[in-house]
Amino acid sequence: MRELSGKVAVVTGAASGIGRALALRFAAEGMALMLADVDHGGLARTAALAGDAKVLTQITDVSDASAVRHLANRCFGELGTVHVLCNNAGVFQGGHMWTRAAEDFAWLLGVNVWGVLHGIHEFVPRMIEQDTEGHIVNTVSVAGLFATPGAGGYAVTKYAALAASLALAQDLAATGSKLRVSALCPGAVRTRIGDSDRTRPPSMVTDPTPDEVDSRESVSRAAEGGIEPSEVADLVVTAIHEERFLLLTDPKYAARLRLQTETLLTGHLPGIR
Ligand SMILES: NC(=O)c1ccc[n+]([C@@H]2O[C@H](COP(=O)([O-])OP(=O)(O)OC[C@H]3O[C@@H](n4cnc5c(N)ncnc54)[C@H](O)[C@@H]3O)[C@@H](O)[C@H]2O)c1
């Protein structure tokens, strides 16, 4: 899609980090925005930063199907169309696979996988029906390409988000749709991802284990040294213009993916630290 000005973008997880940067970049492109998040104060701040852009905000827990349906109803009802859908909201939790409780997986799967699936289910049929160009951007992660030690639960959800993105893109292509898909797979980005627990519902909180604390600290350090969210937003806008599917924030991940595939094909475990 070459022209973004005058079109409509939806961004989930828009109260912070990558979602806020996407919102501000789309606003600068002249788009109208529907911004969703569970963080009321952060959403209001993003809206204030968006300047003169037309901005609607909606408190939305993306793991809740009825909340995402309400978001879509408001968006199509008040803005008429949707051209860019960013299923971006996500949370991190680490720890060894065997120390994670059902509540840990339920929280991660709810936000990182169901959030994407609900977004697809509620928005894509209406985007197909409106019969215009459009683009769906699912925020995955390099964790959707490489399962590293101590972050298995997160990798499970991000591999699923990548599969959902690939399957959606294949279905749209097979049916001759005008819609395109990107799977955004950033490495470390300077956001609050290491502090994801701030939005965790109390009913899903578990006692921290030492391996989980180590993992959280290491992700926070990595994020601190990561690229700026605005660089990710620039990459996304270029990908929408150029209709690119897989978005990597550094060429080193392409080399690593090649090496991982070759190693797997020998029957061995990739050493990817
Ligand atoms: N920061 C990184 O290094 C990095 C790397 C790869 C991928 N990602 C992915 O980028 C996406 C954005 O994360 P970020 O890095 O900007 O982190 P962030 O914590 O700064 O922002 C995440 C946003 O999601 C919101 N959120 C959490 N649970 C929600 C829910 N149930 N419903 C709606 N919104 C919810 C939070 O309130 C927050 O505003 C996530 O999908 C994350 O997995 C981040």
The ligand as an SDF file (V2000), in Angstrom:
LIG
                    3D

 44 48  0  0  0  0  0  0  0  0999 V2000
   10.9220   -4.7670   23.3390 N   0  0  0  0  0  0  0  0  0  0  0  0
   11.4690   -5.7920   22.7400 C   0  0  0  0  0  0  0  0  0  0  0  0
   12.6880   -6.0350   22.8660 O   0  0  0  0  0  0  0  0  0  0  0  0
   10.6210   -6.6750   21.8600 C   0  0  0  0  0  0  0  0  0  0  0  0
   11.2850   -7.5590   20.9950 C   0  0  0  0  0  0  0  0  0  0  0  0
   10.5170   -8.3730   20.1620 C   0  0  0  0  0  0  0  0  0  0  0  0
    9.1410   -8.3060   20.2100 C   0  0  0  0  0  0  0  0  0  0  0  0
    8.5130   -7.4590   21.0730 N   0  0  0  0  0  0  0  0  0  0  0  0
    7.0540   -7.4220   21.0740 C   0  0  0  0  0  0  0  0  0  0  0  0
    6.6320   -6.0870   20.8340 O   0  0  0  0  0  0  0  0  0  0  0  0
    5.2870   -5.9530   21.2750 C   0  0  0  0  0  0  0  0  0  0  0  0
    5.1520   -4.6490   22.0410 C   0  0  0  0  0  0  0  0  0  0  0  0
    5.9020   -4.7420   23.2410 O   0  0  0  0  0  0  0  0  0  0  0  0
    6.8860   -3.5670   23.7280 P   0  0  0  0  0  0  0  0  0  0  0  0
    8.2610   -4.0690   23.5900 O   0  0  0  0  0  0  0  0  0  0  0  0
    6.5130   -2.2880   23.1190 O   0  0  0  0  0  0  0  0  0  0  0  0
    6.5750   -3.5890   25.3070 O   0  0  0  0  0  0  0  0  0  0  0  0
    5.7970   -2.5590   26.2540 P   0  0  0  0  0  0  0  0  0  0  0  0
    5.6330   -3.2780   27.5410 O   0  0  0  0  0  0  0  0  0  0  0  0
    6.5030   -1.2440   26.2570 O   0  0  0  0  0  0  0  0  0  0  0  0
    4.3770   -2.3830   25.5270 O   0  0  0  0  0  0  0  0  0  0  0  0
    3.4250   -3.4280   25.5150 C   0  0  0  0  0  0  0  0  0  0  0  0
    2.0290   -2.8180   25.6040 C   0  0  0  0  0  0  0  0  0  0  0  0
    1.0590   -3.8950   25.5820 O   0  0  0  0  0  0  0  0  0  0  0  0
    0.0630   -3.5710   26.5420 C   0  0  0  0  0  0  0  0  0  0  0  0
   -0.6590   -4.7810   26.9720 N   0  0  0  0  0  0  0  0  0  0  0  0
   -0.2390   -5.7490   27.8300 C   0  0  0  0  0  0  0  0  0  0  0  0
   -1.2220   -6.6580   28.0010 N   0  0  0  0  0  0  0  0  0  0  0  0
   -2.2840   -6.2630   27.2380 C   0  0  0  0  0  0  0  0  0  0  0  0
   -3.5720   -6.7950   26.9980 C   0  0  0  0  0  0  0  0  0  0  0  0
   -3.9920   -7.9230   27.5940 N   0  0  0  0  0  0  0  0  0  0  0  0
   -4.3870   -6.1370   26.1470 N   0  0  0  0  0  0  0  0  0  0  0  0
   -3.9740   -4.9760   25.5550 C   0  0  0  0  0  0  0  0  0  0  0  0
   -2.7700   -4.4190   25.7490 N   0  0  0  0  0  0  0  0  0  0  0  0
   -1.9380   -5.0630   26.5870 C   0  0  0  0  0  0  0  0  0  0  0  0
    0.8130   -2.9000   27.6800 C   0  0  0  0  0  0  0  0  0  0  0  0
   -0.0540   -2.1570   28.5330 O   0  0  0  0  0  0  0  0  0  0  0  0
    1.8070   -2.0370   26.9090 C   0  0  0  0  0  0  0  0  0  0  0  0
    1.2650   -0.7620   26.6320 O   0  0  0  0  0  0  0  0  0  0  0  0
    4.9760   -7.2060   22.0810 C   0  0  0  0  0  0  0  0  0  0  0  0
    4.2090   -8.0910   21.2940 O   0  0  0  0  0  0  0  0  0  0  0  0
    6.3540   -7.7980   22.3480 C   0  0  0  0  0  0  0  0  0  0  0  0
    6.2910   -9.1930   22.5540 O   0  0  0  0  0  0  0  0  0  0  0  0
    9.2320   -6.6360   21.8990 C   0  0  0  0  0  0  0  0  0  0  0  0
  1  2  1  0
  2  3  2  0
  2  4  1  0
  4  5  1  0
  4 44  2  0
  5  6  2  0
  6  7  1  0
  7  8  2  0
  8  9  1  0
  8 44  1  0
  9 10  1  0
  9 42  1  0
 10 11  1  0
 11 12  1  0
 11 40  1  0
 12 13  1  0
 13 14  1  0
 14 15  2  0
 14 16  1  0
 14 17  1  0
 17 18  1  0
 18 19  2  0
 18 20  1  0
 18 21  1  0
 21 22  1  0
 22 23  1  0
 23 24  1  0
 23 38  1  0
 24 25  1  0
 25 26  1  0
 25 36  1  0
 26 27  1  0
 26 35  1  0
 27 28  2  0
 28 29  1  0
 29 30  1  0
 29 35  2  0
 30 31  1  0
 30 32  2  0
 32 33  1  0
 33 34  2  0
 34 35  1  0
 36 37  1  0
 36 38  1  0
 38 39  1  0
 40 41  1  0
 40 42  1  0
 42 43  1  0
M  CHG  2   8   1  16  -1
M  END
$$$$
